[in-house]
Amino acid sequence: MSNDKILMEMVGRVTMLERRLDELEQQLAAGGVQEPAKSAGTTPPETDVQAEPDRPSTRQLALDTLGRRLEEDATGLRVEGRGNRGRNALRAVDEDGVSHPFYLATSRDYQQDGKTFSAWYTISPQDIDSGHYEAFVFSAENEQGTPLFFVLTAAQMGEVVQDRPVNGGYYHFYIGRAHEGEENFVERRGETDRDFNSYYQAWDSLRGHAA
């Protein structure tokens, strides 16, 4: 077995455990009740386990940072909830108290070479097509472990996955820098890069419409 295959098998096993941890966290956040996922598969999740004793999990760090960023950037939005489903599902609440449900996918930096970050996510087609979410948020930890946020409206997400194959019951997403040291972000599909700069900190998209 090649080194690449061994690495992929190890990553697959780790991310399976991460998915189970995320489901348990969401169940606890929802008071022990969570709607069952509407998809099946064994592909990687959008969360990470807590790797260091004094460091929050990838998902908790993303939620904490997102709340601060919305406040610092004076968006008029605040985050309520924690999970993607269930009674404590995530929503962005605006100045008028209107709730805008959104889906949060999180990833640590899988590159870990200190040069450029590489984030990896999976989202089920059922979640994207459900019509339940007004926006989709990708949180990617950069080279220093700080979450960066890419926000797409439901319509924009539909465009991104329009011609994308489903692998193991999920869409796969890979977000990173186009080049080392540049604030130029892309979503990679094999040899093809999709410009993701317009989604970077696109806070208005949390309201369900692009700026």
Protein Blocks (a to p, Z undefined) as FASTA:
>chain_A
ZZklmmmmmmmmmmmmmmmmmmmmmmmmnnopacddfbdcjbdcfbdcdfbfklccfklm
mmmmmmmmmmmnonopacedjbfgdjkbccdddfkopacdddddddddfklnomaccddd
dddfklmmnomambdcdddddfkopacdddddfklmmmmmmmgcceehiacdddddfbgh
iacdcddehjaccdfklmgoplklmnopaZZ
